[in-house]
């Protein structure tokens, strides 16, 4: 007598959730209380001056709102949507009747932020998200139906084919905390992860591939231009045309190339190298130059733009473009002095410390 064998699959064994490792778990994946928005945990993390995992703290919100002077009914653009912190506050200020276009090239974070803002009550009549680098601002504006009948050309004339003039434009050029803290993105040496650094992982080459191909002389020039690195010559010989698969491999190579540096100095050097590579991999300066060149045509007369930068290479470009536009009569006003975060904000959010804000008003 043959036995009857059941063909039904065995139930999958129960898998326990990863436990919250101690009071202060270090691994990104273990911080599930922060990822799931446990209020008590989030409050403790914020009180300690840190940013909860998977979130971002908007920088200089009050100063940006003062510079942009948003009014009900305005057409606004946030060129770097990120977590949506600045966008959320601008949307409140332009209600009722206003609309905001949010741009971001990150295919991972953009859907999350759009969903978050929808849950806060900002529907498509007041907010639309657009997958685009900020260099694509004119194309995004041109693709949007005229709001309130305003469709202006460079000379102020109205045309069906001209770019819509925005009342206010914001560009926060900093990398978001969600990107920095996720080891899978490869932006930081805080945790071991693939040496990637692409804002859009679906395009271009990773930082690992970039280093493997670049020549020492070109890397030395890049380290000076993108991060003012004083040890560029030594580092370029040690890093160029080499294969580094992970963030920690690159960090260790930097340490080995500069054995006499103190711990604090080597930490700053590693940050500068990572910054320089991120800028190169994402072609950030080229995108910024395009944005600065097209900004006047994207603003209506009297419209305002505010740009938040985080290192000297960015700030120099913004300062020069605004000054040139002011001399040429494109801008009627520009910021007299660079605006920096308050001491209170720097203490509460150390990541705000290098931020510089400049603004301009369209003539």
Secondary structure, DSSP 8 states (H G I E B T S, - for coil): -------S-------------SSS--SGGG-HHHHTT-HHHHHHHHHTT---TT----SSHHHHHHHH---TT-EEEES--TTSHHHHHHHHHTTTT-EEEEEE--TTHHHHHHHHHHHTT--TTTEEEEE--GGGHHHHHHHS--BTTB-B-TTS-B-SSS---EEEEEEE-S--HHHHH-GGG---SSS--BS---SSTTSS--HHHHHHH--HHHHHHHHHHHH--TTHHHHHHHHTT----BHHHHHHHHHHHTTTS-HHHHHHHHHHHHHHHHHHHTTHHHHHHHHHHHHHHHEEEEEEEEEEE-SHHHHHHHHHHHHHHHHTTSEEEE-SS-EE--HHHHHH-GGGTT-EEEEEEE-
